[in-house]
Amino acid sequence: MYGLLDRSLELRGPDSLHDLAAEYLVPGAVILDAGCRDAADLIRLVQAHDATGVGVDPVEIHVARAHAAVAAAELGSRVEIVQGVMEALPHPDGHFDLVWCRDVVQQLDLLVPAVKGAARVLKQDGHMLVYTVFVTDLLAPQEFEMLERHMGNVSSNLIERNVEEAFESAELAIERKDAIGTEYKEYTEERTQPGSKTLLRIARLRRLRKSLTERTSTTMSRRTCTGRCSSASGSCSPPSTC
């Protein structure tokens, strides 16, 4: 039995999202990455499909990283990065062929206005590809609370029907819905074992808690002292927090 369970089921990985997007893109397409973060997905889509694109994100550091990534990829003439929000996009109606929205919906404070904003700039025959997370009855109440408090999610946006109603209010029809479940996690775990590494770190943290605490306290004290001395002597600015 273990031999069967240890055999890979060849599940889909995160790249399957790009495979899906490819079904709706042709050369020259115009793509909006709503919530682009570092623009990694947008850059990949633009390169793969000879397209142009716009990445929008409300977070200043994300925008800075996206600008840097676009410059490194030498795509400055084909990719524009904008700091802003979905409900106030500075683009005309019907401008984009595809709206890519990955890991964003669950964190939108203004869900309906945001979805309507994306729908406004989407062409009549365009598509919006959304990857998001929903809760199920398998989730314990304390886990649901953690998702909202520690991960910045909006609890109502984790309810599938609420999100579907938001899309309906924007006059967007759901063409395809695919429950991915744990496939991406299993795919990644088979290759790089991030879950196993995390569990090992937790186990080691429990065993080494005292020595790590003492070591961390000593390091912080030294850094604080160095910062104060440097500042007092005028040789450098006080330590900053990133």
N, C-alpha and C positions, 0 to 999 in steps of 0.2 A: 504493500500500500504506500509506504514512504517513497518508493521509487516513482510511483505515479504522481504523488503530491509534489515531489521535488522537480518534476519536469515542467519547463516553461509552457505556459498556455499561449505564448506569443500575442499578448494583449497589446492594444494600442497605446502609444505614448503620446506626449504633448504635441508632437509633430503632426498628429492627425488633424489638429485644428487648421494647420496650414494646408493640408491636403484638401480639407473641406472648402477653405477659402478659394483654392485654385479652381474649383468647379464654377465659381462665379466671376472670375477675373479673366480679362483679355488684355493683350498689349495696349498700353495707353490708358488703362483704367485709372481713375482717381480714387484714392483710398483715404478714409478718415480713421485714425486710431484714437478712439475716445478713451482717455486715461492711459496715455502712452508710456508713462514712467520713463525708462531709459531709451525708448524707441527701438528696442531690439526687434520686436515683432514687425513694426512698420518698415524698418530697414530691410528685413528679410523679404517681406512681401513686395516691396518696390523693386528690389533686385531680381527676384524670381520671376516677376511678371512684366518687366519693362514698364512699370507704372510710375505715377507720381503720387505724393501723399502729404497729408497734414497730420501732425500729432498734437493733441491738445491735452493738457494736464494742469490742474490747479496748484500743484506743489512746486515751489520755486526750485528746490534742489533737483527734482525730477526733470524739470525743463532744462536746467543747466547740464545735467548728464545727457539728456537727449541731444542737445546742441553739440556736445562734444562727440557723441557717438556718430551723429550725422556727418560731422566734419571729418572724423577718422575714416568713415566709409566713402568719403568724397562724393556725397550725394546732396550737397548744398543747393544745387540747382533744381533738384527734383523733390526734395523733402523740406517742408516748412514746419517749424515747431512753434506752437502758440501756448502761452500761459492763459488758461481760461477754464470755463466750465461748459458742460454739454448744453445747458439751457440758454446759453448766451453765445453761441458760436458766431464768429464774424464772417460768415460765408453765406452766399445767396441760396435761395431755395433750389432744391434739386441739383446740387453741385457734385455729389459723390456717388460713385458706382457701388462702393462697399463701405459699410461702417463696421470696423473691427472693435469689439468691446470685451476685453478679457479681464476677469477678476475685478470688475468695477461696480457692477449693479448692486452688489450686496453692501456697498459702502456709500451709496448715494443718499444724502439727506433729502433731496428734492427729486424723488424717483420719477414721478409723472412729468414734471417740467423737463427733466433731463432727457427722458425718452422721447418726448415730443420735440425737443430741440434737435435730437439726432434724426428723427423722422422728417423734420422740415428740410434738412439739407441733403436728404437721400433722394436719388432719382426715382421716378415712378416705377421703373423696372429694376431698381437696385435692391440690394440685400443687406441685412444687418446680421452679423455673426456675433452671438453673445455667449460667453462662457462664464457661468456663475455657480454659486453654491446654494443649495436648498437643504433645509433640515427635514428629517423624517421622524417617524415615531420611535426609531431606534435610539434617538439622542436623549440622554438623560437631562433633566432640568438644569442641573449644575453645569453641564457641558454647554447648554444653550446660553446660559448666563455668561460663561467664559467667552464664547464666540462674540458676544456683543461688547463686553467690558474690556477685554484684552486685545481684541483683534480689529477694533474699529468698525465692526459691522452694524448695520441698522437692522434690528430684530425683525421688523415687518418685511424687510426685503429678503429675508431668508425663507419666507413663505411662498411657495411656488405660485399659488393662485393670485396673490397680491401682485407679483411681477407680471403674470400673464394679463391681468386686468390693466396694468399700466401700459402694456403694449397695445392692448385693444383700444384704450383711450386715445392712443396716438395713431390709430387706424393702421396699425401694422399687423399683418396676418402671420401667424406662426406656421411656417411651411414645413419645418422639420424639428423634432425634439428628440434628443439622444441622451439617455441617462448613462453617464460614464462611470458612476460609482467609484470604485477603488482602482480602476484600471491603470490610471496614470501613476498612482502611488506604487502599485505592484510592478509596473514596467520599470520605474526608477529604482526600486529596491533591488530588483534582480541585477541591475547593472552597477550601481554605486553604493548601495546599502545605507542611505542616509538615516533611515529609521533605526537600523541596528547600531549605527555610530552614536546616535542620540541616546539610545538606551544604555550603551556602554559608558557614555559620559556621565549620565545620571548615576549609574551604579558606582563609578569611580568618585564622583562628587560626594556621595554619601560616605564612602570609606575614608576619603581624604579631607573631609569638611574642616576639621580642626586645623590641620597644617595649611590648607589653602586660605582659610580665613586669616591666620596669622601672617602668612606671606603677603596677602593682598593688603592687609592693614599696614604692614611695614613699607610696602611699595608706595601706597598712597601718601603716607606720612612724609617719605623722602621727596616725593614729587611736590607736595604742598610746600615743604620747606624750601626747595630749590626755586619754586615759583616766587615765593615771597622775597627771597634774597635777591633774585635777579631783578625783580621789580624795584626793590628798595635801592639797589645800586645803580639803577638806570640803564643797565646793559641790555635789557630787552623788555618787551611788554609783558604784563601779567599773563599767566596761562589762560587760554580760551577754551571754551567748551564747544565741541562740535555736535 
